[in-house]
Amino acid sequence: MSDIFQHWLPLRRLSVDDLPRFGDFPAVYALRETTTKGILKFGNTDRLRRRIFGNYLGGVGGDTTQRIHAQLFGNDMIDRIEFAWFETKDKAEAESKEREFRDAYKRANGKRPAWDLIG
């Protein structure tokens, strides 16, 4: 299921330079815990740079963004999180692929990833 996410980077050290075209593309992404390799979140976005740097790291956004930002910084998870992604042709494909990953995860684990459920 998550084998498509091949290149994991520590979120703490992630920079815009790590992203092709500086992250200006639609994508499906995953966040996982470094020691267990357990998936915490599957997501999609029309601009990867904005989702990671503006939303999750910057704390700008709605309820889900705020919950993830709080987990990263309020619970000192930032050093234990890895990030991976793959580019999609458009937002619709990203949404569809994210749904596939979430559904497969739920079938395998009986529930959605932990950061889909926090709050």
C-alpha positions in Angstrom: 0.0 0.0 0.0 2.5 2.6 1.1 5.3 1.1 -1.0 4.9 3.9 -3.5 6.4 6.2 -0.9 10.0 5.3 -1.4 12.0 8.4 -0.4 11.3 9.4 3.3 12.8 12.6 4.6 12.9 13.8 8.3 10.3 16.6 8.6 12.5 18.6 10.9 15.2 19.0 8.3 12.9 19.3 5.2 13.5 22.4 3.1 11.9 23.7 -0.1 15.1 22.7 -1.9 14.2 19.1 -1.2 11.1 19.3 -3.3 11.2 19.2 -7.1 10.1 22.6 -8.6 10.1 23.8 -5.0 6.9 21.9 -4.2 4.7 23.7 -6.7 2.6 20.7 -7.8 -0.3 18.6 -6.7 0.7 15.5 -4.6 -0.3 12.7 -2.3 1.8 12.6 0.8 2.3 10.6 4.0 3.6 11.3 7.4 5.0 8.4 9.5 6.7 7.9 12.9 10.4 7.2 12.4 10.9 4.4 14.9 7.8 2.3 14.3 7.4 3.3 10.6 3.7 3.6 11.3 1.7 5.8 9.0 0.1 8.7 10.9 -1.5 10.6 8.0 -2.2 10.3 4.3 -3.1 13.6 2.6 -3.4 15.3 -0.7 -2.9 18.9 -1.9 -2.8 21.0 -5.0 0.5 22.6 -3.8 2.8 20.5 -1.7 5.0 23.4 -0.5 2.0 25.2 0.9 0.6 22.2 2.7 3.9 21.3 4.5 5.5 24.7 5.1 2.4 26.9 5.4 0.0 24.5 7.0 1.7 21.8 9.1 4.9 23.6 10.0 3.5 27.1 9.9 0.3 26.3 11.6 -1.9 28.2 9.2 -5.2 26.5 8.3 -8.3 24.7 9.6 -9.0 22.1 12.2 -7.0 19.3 10.8 -4.0 21.5 10.2 -4.2 22.9 13.7 -4.4 19.4 15.2 -1.3 18.2 13.2 0.6 21.4 14.0 -0.1 20.8 17.7 1.1 17.2 17.5 4.3 18.3 15.8 5.2 21.1 18.1 3.0 20.7 21.3 3.9 17.1 21.7 7.5 17.3 20.4 6.8 14.9 17.5 8.7 17.1 15.0 11.9 15.1 15.5 10.2 11.8 15.1 8.3 12.3 11.9 9.2 11.5 8.3 7.6 12.7 5.2 7.2 11.3 1.7 5.1 12.2 -1.4 4.5 11.5 -5.0 3.4 14.0 -7.6 0.0 13.7 -9.4 -1.2 15.2 -12.6 -3.9 17.3 -10.8 -5.8 17.7 -7.5 -8.5 15.3 -8.6 -6.0 12.5 -9.0 -4.4 13.4 -5.7 -7.8 13.1 -3.9 -8.5 9.8 -5.6 -5.1 8.3 -4.7 -5.4 9.5 -1.1 -8.8 7.8 -0.8 -7.3 4.6 -2.1 -4.5 4.7 0.5 -6.9 5.5 3.4 -9.3 2.8 2.4 -6.5 0.2 2.1 -5.1 1.3 5.5 -8.5 1.0 7.1 -9.1 -2.5 5.6 -5.7 -3.6 6.9 -5.8 -1.9 10.3 -9.5 -1.6 11.2 -9.3 2.2 11.5 -7.9 5.2 9.7 -4.3 6.5 10.4 -3.9 8.0 13.9 -3.6 11.7 12.8 -6.9 11.4 10.9 -8.5 10.6 14.2 -6.9 13.0 16.7 -8.8 15.9 18.1 
